[in-house]
Amino acid sequence: MRQPVRYRLRVRGQLGPQWSSWFEGLDVEAVPGGDTTLTGSLPDQAALHGLLARVRDIGLTLISVETLDQEEVAE
């Protein structure tokens, strides 16, 4: 059985933490420069594609998607 994978997505636009439930419980953090990061674990690729569809559905511009190593998770 596969372990969940931690991801960090960066999108253009400022979203507050209240968006966390919309984005499958990921941590939502506004960052300087007008962007937002979405960080958290997803169980599989299907969940990642579902999350990307949500980003698209509300009209956000996707800047990046990255997987996080265990060392980055502790940051």
mmCIF file of the N, C-alpha and C atoms, coordinates in Angstrom:
data_MODEL
# 
_entry.id   MODEL 
# 
loop_
_atom_site.group_PDB 
_atom_site.id 
_atom_site.type_symbol 
_atom_site.label_atom_id 
_atom_site.label_alt_id 
_atom_site.label_comp_id 
_atom_site.label_asym_id 
_atom_site.label_entity_id 
_atom_site.label_seq_id 
_atom_site.pdbx_PDB_ins_code 
_atom_site.Cartn_x 
_atom_site.Cartn_y 
_atom_site.Cartn_z 
_atom_site.occupancy 
_atom_site.B_iso_or_equiv 
_atom_site.pdbx_formal_charge 
_atom_site.auth_seq_id 
_atom_site.auth_comp_id 
_atom_site.auth_asym_id 
_atom_site.auth_atom_id 
_atom_site.pdbx_PDB_model_num 
ATOM 1   N N  . MET A 1 1  ? 0.831   -1.175 0.000   1.00 0.00 ? 1  MET A N  1 
ATOM 2   C CA . MET A 1 1  ? 0.000   0.000  0.000   1.00 0.00 ? 1  MET A CA 1 
ATOM 3   C C  . MET A 1 1  ? 0.881   1.246  0.000   1.00 0.00 ? 1  MET A C  1 
ATOM 4   N N  . ARG A 1 2  ? 0.529   2.207  -0.812  1.00 0.00 ? 2  ARG A N  1 
ATOM 5   C CA . ARG A 1 2  ? 1.333   3.428  -0.931  1.00 0.00 ? 2  ARG A CA 1 
ATOM 6   C C  . ARG A 1 2  ? 1.057   4.388  0.210   1.00 0.00 ? 2  ARG A C  1 
ATOM 7   N N  . GLN A 1 3  ? 2.110   5.105  0.573   1.00 0.00 ? 3  GLN A N  1 
ATOM 8   C CA . GLN A 1 3  ? 1.997   6.156  1.574   1.00 0.00 ? 3  GLN A CA 1 
ATOM 9   C C  . GLN A 1 3  ? 1.489   7.426  0.905   1.00 0.00 ? 3  GLN A C  1 
ATOM 10  N N  . PRO A 1 4  ? 0.758   8.264  1.629   1.00 0.00 ? 4  PRO A N  1 
ATOM 11  C CA . PRO A 1 4  ? 0.377   9.567  1.074   1.00 0.00 ? 4  PRO A CA 1 
ATOM 12  C C  . PRO A 1 4  ? 1.630   10.374 0.742   1.00 0.00 ? 4  PRO A C  1 
ATOM 13  N N  . VAL A 1 5  ? 1.498   11.243 -0.210  1.00 0.00 ? 5  VAL A N  1 
ATOM 14  C CA . VAL A 1 5  ? 2.605   12.104 -0.632  1.00 0.00 ? 5  VAL A CA 1 
ATOM 15  C C  . VAL A 1 5  ? 2.278   13.536 -0.231  1.00 0.00 ? 5  VAL A C  1 
ATOM 16  N N  . ARG A 1 6  ? 3.278   14.235 0.303   1.00 0.00 ? 6  ARG A N  1 
ATOM 17  C CA . ARG A 1 6  ? 3.090   15.650 0.656   1.00 0.00 ? 6  ARG A CA 1 
ATOM 18  C C  . ARG A 1 6  ? 3.407   16.516 -0.547  1.00 0.00 ? 6  ARG A C  1 
ATOM 19  N N  . TYR A 1 7  ? 2.534   17.490 -0.771  1.00 0.00 ? 7  TYR A N  1 
ATOM 20  C CA . TYR A 1 7  ? 2.671   18.409 -1.894  1.00 0.00 ? 7  TYR A CA 1 
ATOM 21  C C  . TYR A 1 7  ? 2.629   19.846 -1.411  1.00 0.00 ? 7  TYR A C  1 
ATOM 22  N N  . ARG A 1 8  ? 3.243   20.720 -2.193  1.00 0.00 ? 8  ARG A N  1 
ATOM 23  C CA . ARG A 1 8  ? 3.093   22.158 -2.022  1.00 0.00 ? 8  ARG A CA 1 
ATOM 24  C C  . ARG A 1 8  ? 2.725   22.727 -3.391  1.00 0.00 ? 8  ARG A C  1 
ATOM 25  N N  . LEU A 1 9  ? 1.547   23.324 -3.457  1.00 0.00 ? 9  LEU A N  1 
ATOM 26  C CA . LEU A 1 9  ? 1.114   23.997 -4.672  1.00 0.00 ? 9  LEU A CA 1 
ATOM 27  C C  . LEU A 1 9  ? 1.184   25.491 -4.419  1.00 0.00 ? 9  LEU A C  1 
ATOM 28  N N  . ARG A 1 10 ? 1.590   26.227 -5.422  1.00 0.00 ? 10 ARG A N  1 
ATOM 29  C CA . ARG A 1 10 ? 1.614   27.687 -5.337  1.00 0.00 ? 10 ARG A CA 1 
ATOM 30  C C  . ARG A 1 10 ? 0.680   28.215 -6.408  1.00 0.00 ? 10 ARG A C  1 
ATOM 31  N N  . VAL A 1 11 ? -0.213  29.114 -5.984  1.00 0.00 ? 11 VAL A N  1 
ATOM 32  C CA . VAL A 1 11 ? -1.178  29.705 -6.911  1.00 0.00 ? 11 VAL A CA 1 
ATOM 33  C C  . VAL A 1 11 ? -1.102  31.218 -6.823  1.00 0.00 ? 11 VAL A C  1 
ATOM 34  N N  . ARG A 1 12 ? -1.486  31.880 -7.910  1.00 0.00 ? 12 ARG A N  1 
ATOM 35  C CA . ARG A 1 12 ? -1.532  33.340 -7.930  1.00 0.00 ? 12 ARG A CA 1 
ATOM 36  C C  . ARG A 1 12 ? -2.811  33.787 -7.257  1.00 0.00 ? 12 ARG A C  1 
ATOM 37  N N  . GLY A 1 13 ? -2.697  34.746 -6.375  1.00 0.00 ? 13 GLY A N  1 
ATOM 38  C CA . GLY A 1 13 ? -3.850  35.269 -5.658  1.00 0.00 ? 13 GLY A CA 1 
ATOM 39  C C  . GLY A 1 13 ? -3.757  34.940 -4.183  1.00 0.00 ? 13 GLY A C  1 
ATOM 40  N N  . GLN A 1 14 ? -4.391  35.764 -3.382  1.00 0.00 ? 14 GLN A N  1 
ATOM 41  C CA . GLN A 1 14 ? -4.337  35.593 -1.932  1.00 0.00 ? 14 GLN A CA 1 
ATOM 42  C C  . GLN A 1 14 ? -5.613  34.914 -1.438  1.00 0.00 ? 14 GLN A C  1 
ATOM 43  N N  . LEU A 1 15 ? -5.437  33.775 -0.802  1.00 0.00 ? 15 LEU A N  1 
ATOM 44  C CA . LEU A 1 15 ? -6.534  33.056 -0.172  1.00 0.00 ? 15 LEU A CA 1 
ATOM 45  C C  . LEU A 1 15 ? -6.241  32.949 1.316   1.00 0.00 ? 15 LEU A C  1 
ATOM 46  N N  . GLY A 1 16 ? -7.276  32.982 2.133   1.00 0.00 ? 16 GLY A N  1 
ATOM 47  C CA . GLY A 1 16 ? -7.120  32.841 3.572   1.00 0.00 ? 16 GLY A CA 1 
ATOM 48  C C  . GLY A 1 16 ? -7.266  31.402 4.009   1.00 0.00 ? 16 GLY A C  1 
ATOM 49  N N  . PRO A 1 17 ? -6.965  31.142 5.287   1.00 0.00 ? 17 PRO A N  1 
ATOM 50  C CA . PRO A 1 17 ? -7.037  29.777 5.815   1.00 0.00 ? 17 PRO A CA 1 
ATOM 51  C C  . PRO A 1 17 ? -8.435  29.168 5.771   1.00 0.00 ? 17 PRO A C  1 
ATOM 52  N N  . GLN A 1 18 ? -9.470  29.989 5.647   1.00 0.00 ? 18 GLN A N  1 
ATOM 53  C CA . GLN A 1 18 ? -10.835 29.465 5.582   1.00 0.00 ? 18 GLN A CA 1 
ATOM 54  C C  . GLN A 1 18 ? -11.055 28.602 4.330   1.00 0.00 ? 18 GLN A C  1 
ATOM 55  N N  . TRP A 1 19 ? -10.171 28.691 3.365   1.00 0.00 ? 19 TRP A N  1 
ATOM 56  C CA . TRP A 1 19 ? -10.263 27.875 2.140   1.00 0.00 ? 19 TRP A CA 1 
ATOM 57  C C  . TRP A 1 19 ? -9.766  26.446 2.354   1.00 0.00 ? 19 TRP A C  1 
ATOM 58  N N  . SER A 1 20 ? -9.215  26.142 3.502   1.00 0.00 ? 20 SER A N  1 
ATOM 59  C CA . SER A 1 20 ? -8.636  24.819 3.744   1.00 0.00 ? 20 SER A CA 1 
ATOM 60  C C  . SER A 1 20 ? -9.619  23.686 3.472   1.00 0.00 ? 20 SER A C  1 
ATOM 61  N N  . SER A 1 21 ? -10.852 23.814 3.937   1.00 0.00 ? 21 SER A N  1 
ATOM 62  C CA . SER A 1 21 ? -11.816 22.726 3.719   1.00 0.00 ? 21 SER A CA 1 
ATOM 63  C C  . SER A 1 21 ? -12.143 22.548 2.236   1.00 0.00 ? 21 SER A C  1 
ATOM 64  N N  . TRP A 1 22 ? -12.175 23.619 1.471   1.00 0.00 ? 22 TRP A N  1 
ATOM 65  C CA . TRP A 1 22 ? -12.414 23.536 0.021   1.00 0.00 ? 22 TRP A CA 1 
ATOM 66  C C  . TRP A 1 22 ? -11.289 22.761 -0.658  1.00 0.00 ? 22 TRP A C  1 
ATOM 67  N N  . PHE A 1 23 ? -10.065 22.904 -0.131  1.00 0.00 ? 23 PHE A N  1 
ATOM 68  C CA . PHE A 1 23 ? -8.901  22.250 -0.705  1.00 0.00 ? 23 PHE A CA 1 
ATOM 69  C C  . PHE A 1 23 ? -8.502  21.002 0.082   1.00 0.00 ? 23 PHE A C  1 
ATOM 70  N N  . GLU A 1 24 ? -9.479  20.165 0.388   1.00 0.00 ? 24 GLU A N  1 
ATOM 71  C CA . GLU A 1 24 ? -9.244  18.836 0.975   1.00 0.00 ? 24 GLU A CA 1 
ATOM 72  C C  . GLU A 1 24 ? -8.462  18.880 2.285   1.00 0.00 ? 24 GLU A C  1 
ATOM 73  N N  . GLY A 1 25 ? -8.569  19.968 3.054   1.00 0.00 ? 25 GLY A N  1 
ATOM 74  C CA . GLY A 1 25 ? -7.901  20.063 4.347   1.00 0.00 ? 25 GLY A CA 1 
ATOM 75  C C  . GLY A 1 25 ? -6.440  20.471 4.284   1.00 0.00 ? 25 GLY A C  1 
ATOM 76  N N  . LEU A 1 26 ? -5.946  20.841 3.104   1.00 0.00 ? 26 LEU A N  1 
ATOM 77  C CA . LEU A 1 26 ? -4.568  21.299 3.008   1.00 0.00 ? 26 LEU A CA 1 
ATOM 78  C C  . LEU A 1 26 ? -4.413  22.624 3.744   1.00 0.00 ? 26 LEU A C  1 
ATOM 79  N N  . ASP A 1 27 ? -3.182  22.900 4.195   1.00 0.00 ? 27 ASP A N  1 
ATOM 80  C CA . ASP A 1 27 ? -2.884  24.181 4.823   1.00 0.00 ? 27 ASP A CA 1 
ATOM 81  C C  . ASP A 1 27 ? -2.844  25.240 3.733   1.00 0.00 ? 27 ASP A C  1 
ATOM 82  N N  . VAL A 1 28 ? -3.550  26.340 3.945   1.00 0.00 ? 28 VAL A N  1 
ATOM 83  C CA . VAL A 1 28 ? -3.620  27.443 2.990   1.00 0.00 ? 28 VAL A CA 1 
ATOM 84  C C  . VAL A 1 28 ? -2.930  28.640 3.623   1.00 0.00 ? 28 VAL A C  1 
ATOM 85  N N  . GLU A 1 29 ? -1.894  29.147 2.953   1.00 0.00 ? 29 GLU A N  1 
ATOM 86  C CA . GLU A 1 29 ? -1.120  30.245 3.511   1.00 0.00 ? 29 GLU A CA 1 
ATOM 87  C C  . GLU A 1 29 ? -0.824  31.288 2.442   1.00 0.00 ? 29 GLU A C  1 
ATOM 88  N N  . ALA A 1 30 ? -1.252  32.525 2.709   1.00 0.00 ? 30 ALA A N  1 
ATOM 89  C CA . ALA A 1 30 ? -0.909  33.638 1.825   1.00 0.00 ? 30 ALA A CA 1 
ATOM 90  C C  . ALA A 1 30 ? 0.570   33.960 2.028   1.00 0.00 ? 30 ALA A C  1 
ATOM 91  N N  . VAL A 1 31 ? 1.279   34.193 0.932   1.00 0.00 ? 31 VAL A N  1 
ATOM 92  C CA . VAL A 1 31 ? 2.711   34.507 1.008   1.00 0.00 ? 31 VAL A CA 1 
ATOM 93  C C  . VAL A 1 31 ? 2.960   35.868 0.376   1.00 0.00 ? 31 VAL A C  1 
ATOM 94  N N  . PRO A 1 32 ? 4.050   36.533 0.771   1.00 0.00 ? 32 PRO A N  1 
ATOM 95  C CA . PRO A 1 32 ? 4.349   37.844 0.190   1.00 0.00 ? 32 PRO A CA 1 
ATOM 96  C C  . PRO A 1 32 ? 4.405   37.777 -1.334  1.00 0.00 ? 32 PRO A C  1 
ATOM 97  N N  . GLY A 1 33 ? 3.954   38.834 -1.957  1.00 0.00 ? 33 GLY A N  1 
ATOM 98  C CA . GLY A 1 33 ? 3.978   38.894 -3.415  1.00 0.00 ? 33 GLY A CA 1 
ATOM 99  C C  . GLY A 1 33 ? 2.633   38.576 -4.041  1.00 0.00 ? 33 GLY A C  1 
ATOM 100 N N  . GLY A 1 34 ? 1.629   38.280 -3.219  1.00 0.00 ? 34 GLY A N  1 
ATOM 101 C CA . GLY A 1 34 ? 0.296   38.068 -3.758  1.00 0.00 ? 34 GLY A CA 1 
ATOM 102 C C  . GLY A 1 34 ? -0.052  36.641 -4.111  1.00 0.00 ? 34 GLY A C  1 
ATOM 103 N N  . ASP A 1 35 ? 0.756   35.673 -3.677  1.00 0.00 ? 35 ASP A N  1 
ATOM 104 C CA . ASP A 1 35 ? 0.493   34.269 -3.973  1.00 0.00 ? 35 ASP A CA 1 
ATOM 105 C C  . ASP A 1 35 ? 0.011   33.545 -2.722  1.00 0.00 ? 35 ASP A C  1 
ATOM 106 N N  . THR A 1 36 ? -0.413  32.299 -2.912  1.00 0.00 ? 36 THR A N  1 
ATOM 107 C CA . THR A 1 36 ? -0.855  31.432 -1.824  1.00 0.00 ? 36 THR A CA 1 
ATOM 108 C C  . THR A 1 36 ? -0.236  30.061 -2.016  1.00 0.00 ? 36 THR A C  1 
ATOM 109 N N  . THR A 1 37 ? 0.154   29.428 -0.914  1.00 0.00 ? 37 THR A N  1 
ATOM 110 C CA . THR A 1 37 ? 0.602   28.036 -0.992  1.00 0.00 ? 37 THR A CA 1 
ATOM 111 C C  . THR A 1 37 ? -0.447  27.136 -0.351  1.00 0.00 ? 37 THR A C  1 
ATOM 112 N N  . LEU A 1 38 ? -0.599  25.966 -0.940  1.00 0.00 ? 38 LEU A N  1 
ATOM 113 C CA . LEU A 1 38 ? -1.462  24.907 -0.428  1.00 0.00 ? 38 LEU A CA 1 
ATOM 114 C C  . LEU A 1 38 ? -0.541  23.737 -0.123  1.00 0.00 ? 38 LEU A C  1 
ATOM 115 N N  . THR A 1 39 ? -0.468  23.321 1.129   1.00 0.00 ? 39 THR A N  1 
ATOM 116 C CA . THR A 1 39 ? 0.484   22.291 1.535   1.00 0.00 ? 39 THR A CA 1 
ATOM 117 C C  . THR A 1 39 ? -0.219  21.205 2.328   1.00 0.00 ? 39 THR A C  1 
ATOM 118 N N  . GLY A 1 40 ? 0.092   19.952 1.975   1.00 0.00 ? 40 GLY A N  1 
ATOM 119 C CA . GLY A 1 40 ? -0.466  18.843 2.728   1.00 0.00 ? 40 GLY A CA 1 
ATOM 120 C C  . GLY A 1 40 ? -0.320  17.525 1.999   1.00 0.00 ? 40 GLY A C  1 
ATOM 121 N N  . SER A 1 41 ? -0.823  16.473 2.630   1.00 0.00 ? 41 SER A N  1 
ATOM 122 C CA . SER A 1 41 ? -0.724  15.120 2.084   1.00 0.00 ? 41 SER A CA 1 
ATOM 123 C C  . SER A 1 41 ? -1.955  14.765 1.272   1.00 0.00 ? 41 SER A C  1 
ATOM 124 N N  . LEU A 1 42 ? -1.699  14.058 0.182   1.00 0.00 ? 42 LEU A N  1 
ATOM 125 C CA . LEU A 1 42 ? -2.765  13.520 -0.658  1.00 0.00 ? 42 LEU A CA 1 
ATOM 126 C C  . LEU A 1 42 ? -2.524  12.027 -0.825  1.00 0.00 ? 42 LEU A C  1 
ATOM 127 N N  . PRO A 1 43 ? -3.593  11.240 -0.828  1.00 0.00 ? 43 PRO A N  1 
ATOM 128 C CA . PRO A 1 43 ? -3.425  9.780  -0.831  1.00 0.00 ? 43 PRO A CA 1 
ATOM 129 C C  . PRO A 1 43 ? -2.937  9.195  -2.157  1.00 0.00 ? 43 PRO A C  1 
ATOM 130 N N  . ASP A 1 44 ? -3.226  9.877  -3.275  1.00 0.00 ? 44 ASP A N  1 
ATOM 131 C CA . ASP A 1 44 ? -2.866  9.302  -4.571  1.00 0.00 ? 44 ASP A CA 1 
ATOM 132 C C  . ASP A 1 44 ? -2.955  10.357 -5.673  1.00 0.00 ? 44 ASP A C  1 
ATOM 133 N N  . GLN A 1 45 ? -2.609  9.947  -6.891  1.00 0.00 ? 45 GLN A N  1 
ATOM 134 C CA . GLN A 1 45 ? -2.633  10.854 -8.040  1.00 0.00 ? 45 GLN A CA 1 
ATOM 135 C C  . GLN A 1 45 ? -4.043  11.344 -8.356  1.00 0.00 ? 45 GLN A C  1 
ATOM 136 N N  . ALA A 1 46 ? -5.042  10.504 -8.137  1.00 0.00 ? 46 ALA A N  1 
ATOM 137 C CA . ALA A 1 46 ? -6.419  10.924 -8.393  1.00 0.00 ? 46 ALA A CA 1 
ATOM 138 C C  . ALA A 1 46 ? -6.792  12.103 -7.499  1.00 0.00 ? 46 ALA A C  1 
ATOM 139 N N  . ALA A 1 47 ? -6.353  12.078 -6.245  1.00 0.00 ? 47 ALA A N  1 
ATOM 140 C CA . ALA A 1 47 ? -6.626  13.192 -5.334  1.00 0.00 ? 47 ALA A CA 1 
ATOM 141 C C  . ALA A 1 47 ? -5.894  14.453 -5.785  1.00 0.00 ? 47 ALA A C  1 
ATOM 142 N N  . LEU A 1 48 ? -4.671  14.298 -6.285  1.00 0.00 ? 48 LEU A N  1 
ATOM 143 C CA . LEU A 1 48 ? -3.928  15.444 -6.810  1.00 0.00 ? 48 LEU A CA 1 
ATOM 144 C C  . LEU A 1 48 ? -4.661  16.051 -7.996  1.00 0.00 ? 48 LEU A C  1 
ATOM 145 N N  . HIS A 1 49 ? -5.154  15.233 -8.904  1.00 0.00 ? 49 HIS A N  1 
ATOM 146 C CA . HIS A 1 49 ? -5.891  15.740 -10.062 1.00 0.00 ? 49 HIS A CA 1 
ATOM 147 C C  . HIS A 1 49 ? -7.188  16.420 -9.633  1.00 0.00 ? 49 HIS A C  1 
ATOM 148 N N  . GLY A 1 50 ? -7.839  15.882 -8.605  1.00 0.00 ? 50 GLY A N  1 
ATOM 149 C CA . GLY A 1 50 ? -9.036  16.526 -8.077  1.00 0.00 ? 50 GLY A CA 1 
ATOM 150 C C  . GLY A 1 50 ? -8.725  17.896 -7.495  1.00 0.00 ? 50 GLY A C  1 
ATOM 151 N N  . LEU A 1 51 ? -7.610  18.001 -6.795  1.00 0.00 ? 51 LEU A N  1 
ATOM 152 C CA . LEU A 1 51 ? -7.187  19.282 -6.232  1.00 0.00 ? 51 LEU A CA 1 
ATOM 153 C C  . LEU A 1 51 ? -6.875  20.282 -7.343  1.00 0.00 ? 51 LEU A C  1 
ATOM 154 N N  . LEU A 1 52 ? -6.185  19.833 -8.368  1.00 0.00 ? 52 LEU A N  1 
ATOM 155 C CA . LEU A 1 52 ? -5.885  20.712 -9.505  1.00 0.00 ? 52 LEU A CA 1 
ATOM 156 C C  . LEU A 1 52 ? -7.160  21.186 -10.196 1.00 0.00 ? 52 LEU A C  1 
ATOM 157 N N  . ALA A 1 53 ? -8.164  20.325 -10.263 1.00 0.00 ? 53 ALA A N  1 
ATOM 158 C CA . ALA A 1 53 ? -9.448  20.724 -10.846 1.00 0.00 ? 53 ALA A CA 1 
ATOM 159 C C  . ALA A 1 53 ? -10.109 21.819 -10.008 1.00 0.00 ? 53 ALA A C  1 
ATOM 160 N N  . ARG A 1 54 ? -9.982  21.737 -8.687  1.00 0.00 ? 54 ARG A N  1 
ATOM 161 C CA . ARG A 1 54 ? -10.546 22.767 -7.815  1.00 0.00 ? 54 ARG A CA 1 
ATOM 162 C C  . ARG A 1 54 ? -9.844  24.111 -8.040  1.00 0.00 ? 54 ARG A C  1 
ATOM 163 N N  . VAL A 1 55 ? -8.522  24.059 -8.200  1.00 0.00 ? 55 VAL A N  1 
ATOM 164 C CA . VAL A 1 55 ? -7.766  25.285 -8.500  1.00 0.00 ? 55 VAL A CA 1 
ATOM 165 C C  . VAL A 1 55 ? -8.301  25.897 -9.789  1.00 0.00 ? 55 VAL A C  1 
ATOM 166 N N  . ARG A 1 56 ? -8.491  25.084 -10.794 1.00 0.00 ? 56 ARG A N  1 
ATOM 167 C CA . ARG A 1 56 ? -9.028  25.550 -12.077 1.00 0.00 ? 56 ARG A CA 1 
ATOM 168 C C  . ARG A 1 56 ? -10.452 26.087 -11.929 1.00 0.00 ? 56 ARG A C  1 
ATOM 169 N N  . ASP A 1 57 ? -11.277 25.370 -11.179 1.00 0.00 ? 57 ASP A N  1 
ATOM 170 C CA . ASP A 1 57 ? -12.688 25.723 -11.062 1.00 0.00 ? 57 ASP A CA 1 
ATOM 171 C C  . ASP A 1 57 ? -12.924 27.108 -10.472 1.00 0.00 ? 57 ASP A C  1 
ATOM 172 N N  . ILE A 1 58 ? -12.038 27.552 -9.593  1.00 0.00 ? 58 ILE A N  1 
ATOM 173 C CA . ILE A 1 58 ? -12.230 28.889 -9.030  1.00 0.00 ? 58 ILE A CA 1 
ATOM 174 C C  . ILE A 1 58 ? -11.361 29.936 -9.736  1.00 0.00 ? 58 ILE A C  1 
ATOM 175 N N  . GLY A 1 59 ? -10.742 29.548 -10.842 1.00 0.00 ? 59 GLY A N  1 
ATOM 176 C CA . GLY A 1 59 ? -10.049 30.505 -11.698 1.00 0.00 ? 59 GLY A CA 1 
ATOM 177 C C  . GLY A 1 59 ? -8.684  30.945 -11.222 1.00 0.00 ? 59 GLY A C  1 
ATOM 178 N N  . LEU A 1 60 ? -8.033  30.144 -10.360 1.00 0.00 ? 60 LEU A N  1 
ATOM 179 C CA . LEU A 1 60 ? -6.692  30.502 -9.913  1.00 0.00 ? 60 LEU A CA 1 
ATOM 180 C C  . LEU A 1 60 ? -5.658  30.097 -10.957 1.00 0.00 ? 60 LEU A C  1 
ATOM 181 N N  . THR A 1 61 ? -4.583  30.854 -11.017 1.00 0.00 ? 61 THR A N  1 
ATOM 182 C CA . THR A 1 61 ? -3.461  30.506 -11.881 1.00 0.00 ? 61 THR A CA 1 
ATOM 183 C C  . THR A 1 61 ? -2.492  29.643 -11.090 1.00 0.00 ? 61 THR A C  1 
ATOM 184 N N  . LEU A 1 62 ? -2.226  28.435 -11.579 1.00 0.00 ? 62 LEU A N  1 
ATOM 185 C CA . LEU A 1 62 ? -1.290  27.523 -10.939 1.00 0.00 ? 62 LEU A CA 1 
ATOM 186 C C  . LEU A 1 62 ? 0.125   27.942 -11.299 1.00 0.00 ? 62 LEU A C  1 
ATOM 187 N N  . ILE A 1 63 ? 0.958   28.168 -10.295 1.00 0.00 ? 63 ILE A N  1 
ATOM 188 C CA . ILE A 1 63 ? 2.343   28.566 -10.524 1.00 0.00 ? 63 ILE A CA 1 
ATOM 189 C C  . ILE A 1 63 ? 3.266   27.360 -10.458 1.00 0.00 ? 63 ILE A C  1 
ATOM 190 N N  . SER A 1 64 ? 3.081   26.517 -9.418  1.00 0.00 ? 64 SER A N  1 
ATOM 191 C CA . SER A 1 64 ? 3.960   25.356 -9.294  1.00 0.00 ? 64 SER A CA 1 
ATOM 192 C C  . SER A 1 64 ? 3.303   24.268 -8.451  1.00 0.00 ? 64 SER A C  1 
ATOM 193 N N  . VAL A 1 65 ? 3.785   23.043 -8.668  1.00 0.00 ? 65 VAL A N  1 
ATOM 194 C CA . VAL A 1 65 ? 3.422   21.881 -7.861  1.00 0.00 ? 65 VAL A CA 1 
ATOM 195 C C  . VAL A 1 65 ? 4.717   21.166 -7.543  1.00 0.00 ? 65 VAL A C  1 
ATOM 196 N N  . GLU A 1 66 ? 4.954   20.892 -6.263  1.00 0.00 ? 66 GLU A N  1 
ATOM 197 C CA . GLU A 1 66 ? 6.163   20.157 -5.907  1.00 0.00 ? 66 GLU A CA 1 
ATOM 198 C C  . GLU A 1 66 ? 5.865   19.136 -4.827  1.00 0.00 ? 66 GLU A C  1 
ATOM 199 N N  . THR A 1 67 ? 6.599   18.038 -4.851  1.00 0.00 ? 67 THR A N  1 
ATOM 200 C CA . THR A 1 67 ? 6.516   17.064 -3.776  1.00 0.00 ? 67 THR A CA 1 
ATOM 201 C C  . THR A 1 67 ? 7.527   17.471 -2.720  1.00 0.00 ? 67 THR A C  1 
ATOM 202 N N  . LEU A 1 68 ? 7.214   17.163 -1.475  1.00 0.00 ? 68 LEU A N  1 
ATOM 203 C CA . LEU A 1 68 ? 8.076   17.548 -0.374  1.00 0.00 ? 68 LEU A CA 1 
ATOM 204 C C  . LEU A 1 68 ? 8.735   16.333 0.237   1.00 0.00 ? 68 LEU A C  1 
ATOM 205 N N  . ASP A 1 69 ? 10.043  16.443 0.473   1.00 0.00 ? 69 ASP A N  1 
ATOM 206 C CA . ASP A 1 69 ? 10.781  15.417 1.198   1.00 0.00 ? 69 ASP A CA 1 
ATOM 207 C C  . ASP A 1 69 ? 10.464  15.549 2.678   1.00 0.00 ? 69 ASP A C  1 
ATOM 208 N N  . GLN A 1 70 ? 10.784  14.531 3.438   1.00 0.00 ? 70 GLN A N  1 
ATOM 209 C CA . GLN A 1 70 ? 10.555  14.573 4.877   1.00 0.00 ? 70 GLN A CA 1 
ATOM 210 C C  . GLN A 1 70 ? 11.249  15.771 5.517   1.00 0.00 ? 70 GLN A C  1 
ATOM 211 N N  . GLU A 1 71 ? 12.446  16.143 5.056   1.00 0.00 ? 71 GLU A N  1 
ATOM 212 C CA . GLU A 1 71 ? 13.171  17.286 5.629   1.00 0.00 ? 71 GLU A CA 1 
ATOM 213 C C  . GLU A 1 71 ? 12.389  18.571 5.398   1.00 0.00 ? 71 GLU A C  1 
ATOM 214 N N  . GLU A 1 72 ? 11.750  18.716 4.241   1.00 0.00 ? 72 GLU A N  1 
ATOM 215 C CA . GLU A 1 72 ? 10.992  19.924 3.940   1.00 0.00 ? 72 GLU A CA 1 
ATOM 216 C C  . GLU A 1 72 ? 9.706   19.982 4.740   1.00 0.00 ? 72 GLU A C  1 
ATOM 217 N N  . VAL A 1 73 ? 9.151   18.849 5.095   1.00 0.00 ? 73 VAL A N  1 
ATOM 218 C CA . VAL A 1 73 ? 7.907   18.802 5.859   1.00 0.00 ? 73 VAL A CA 1 
ATOM 219 C C  . VAL A 1 73 ? 8.133   19.432 7.232   1.00 0.00 ? 73 VAL A C  1 
ATOM 220 N N  . ALA A 1 74 ? 9.319   19.242 7.804   1.00 0.00 ? 74 ALA A N  1 
ATOM 221 C CA . ALA A 1 74 ? 9.604   19.756 9.135   1.00 0.00 ? 74 ALA A CA 1 
ATOM 222 C C  . ALA A 1 74 ? 9.829   21.268 9.157   1.00 0.00 ? 74 ALA A C  1 
ATOM 223 N N  . GLU A 1 75 ? 9.994   21.911 8.010   1.00 0.00 ? 75 GLU A N  1 
ATOM 224 C CA . GLU A 1 75 ? 10.250  23.358 7.969   1.00 0.00 ? 75 GLU A CA 1 
ATOM 225 C C  . GLU A 1 75 ? 9.123   24.156 8.521   1.00 0.00 ? 75 GLU A C  1 
# 
